[in-house]
Amino acid sequence: MNNKQLKERADKVIVGSYARYPAAMVKGSGCILTDAGGKEYLDFMAGIAVCALGHCHPLVTEAICRQAGELVHVSNLYYTEPQIRLAELITGNSFGEKLFLCNSGAEANEAAIKLARIYSDEGRYKIISLSGSFHGRTLATVAATGQPKFHKGFEPLPEGFVHAPFDDLQALEQLIDSSTCAILCEPLQGEGGVRPLGQKYLQGIKALCDKHNLLLIFDEIQTGLGRTGTLFAYQQLGIEPDILTMAKALGNGLPIGAMMTSSRIAAPLVPGTHASTFGGNPVACAAAVTTLEIMLADGFLAGVNEKGGYFQARLNTLVERFPTIISSVRGMGLLVGAVLSEQAVAHGTDIVNKMFDRGFLMNFAGGVALRFVPPLIVTEQEIDRLVAALGEVLAEL
Ligand SMILES: Cc1ncc(COP(=O)(O)O)c(C=O)c1O
């Protein structure tokens, strides 16, 4: 079956909530994806920051196959070793002491929201998040998301979520009242246009949490698991949250998410308060354990930092060549954005489509920046190829 035939079949039977490119992917290896017509793509999307070790990493595939031959699912009525091993690995390399395992980013944020409410004193339920943020597509996480376009048509949204304007600590403090229990933010807004909050802003948020006795929740669903050059972004920013959520790269492609916190804060989550049938599935956990072992091995995270620096430097050559199109380059590690100038944002989607035609996958985030989240195993040569092709596309505009 070719791309067109597969598209026609899909359009008949799959809900049309995604704007898909006209390609059906059939194979992946490293940073290369192949579609049903045999066309190859250099992938700087990595399944939206998921396949951090590249497609079908042989050791992850081996771990999945091994675990699938032993035990696939038992629910959380029983213990399973891959789940325990995964929680040990993550807590052993972060501030966390306890993990709640689930299946996606939104579900991890739901767990964080429920924990913030149950942990906090009676009457405290309100969560403040930031404008431009993205926290997921369930009703509560949509309500937490600070972008009205995601709310439209789904009102009334659950109560208890307010959004503070970006980079305005005074306005944020004004939103805090006796019903507030937590501040939720991404250390760098990914979907919002690769917009780092920066250390000073984050320190200010942390100080407000301390002053008003609020929990600080970091949504590291996109920034976590090596993407920014440390296991979690908070580790290089020097600001420790009370609760942290992760998903995306955790299973290198298998669906898995987690909410992490301290033993003290996790204490109210007693039996019966929260659950997920598939959460901590042994196969997903086995994939995650191997993914983490590779990321934590000597040199891996340092390599992400180096390649991120190289990538930003190469993109900066395009800022020099096309100053009226690209105004700046920003990001952390291999979560990189090329910010389009005001006059060029109308061309964002067009640039991405032209790159797609040439066999390069990337996207346009937040209506402001070309976003690149390649597998963390990307090479400098692959970065050079992407930048050269982008230069050609920009020259044609
Ligand atoms: C920061 C952030 N939070 C939450 C989510 C939602 O994750 P999921 O799509 O796995 O539910 C995303 C997804 O893009 C994200 O980038």
The ligand as a Tripos MOL2 file, in Angstrom:
@<TRIPOS>MOLECULE
LIG
   16    16     1     0     0
SMALL
NO_CHARGES

@<TRIPOS>ATOM
      1 C1          5.1260   20.2110   28.3720 C.3       1 LIG1
      2 C2          4.1000   19.1990   27.9920 C.ar      1 LIG1
      3 N1          3.2200   18.7930   28.9070 N.ar      1 LIG1
      4 C3          2.2860   17.8710   28.6290 C.ar      1 LIG1
      5 C4          2.1890   17.3170   27.3750 C.ar      1 LIG1
      6 C5          1.1330   16.2810   27.0860 C.3       1 LIG1
      7 O1          1.7230   15.0380   26.9280 O.3       1 LIG1
      8 P1          0.8880   13.8290   26.2430 P.3       1 LIG1
      9 O2          0.6350   14.2210   24.8400 O.co2     1 LIG1
     10 O3          1.8070   12.6410   26.3850 O.co2     1 LIG1
     11 O4         -0.3600   13.6740   27.0420 O.co2     1 LIG1
     12 C6          3.0750   17.7220   26.3800 C.ar      1 LIG1
     13 C7          2.9650   17.2030   24.9930 C.2       1 LIG1
     14 O5          3.3900   17.7960   24.0340 O.2       1 LIG1
     15 C8          4.0590   18.6930   26.6910 C.ar      1 LIG1
     16 O6          4.9310   19.1200   25.7640 O.3       1 LIG1
@<TRIPOS>BOND
     1     1     2 1
     2     2     3 ar
     3     2    15 ar
     4     3     4 ar
     5     4     5 ar
     6     5     6 1
     7     5    12 ar
     8     6     7 1
     9     7     8 1
    10     8     9 2
    11     8    10 1
    12     8    11 1
    13    12    13 1
    14    12    15 ar
    15    13    14 2
    16    15    16 1
@<TRIPOS>SUBSTRUCTURE
     1 LIG1         1 GROUP 0 **** ****
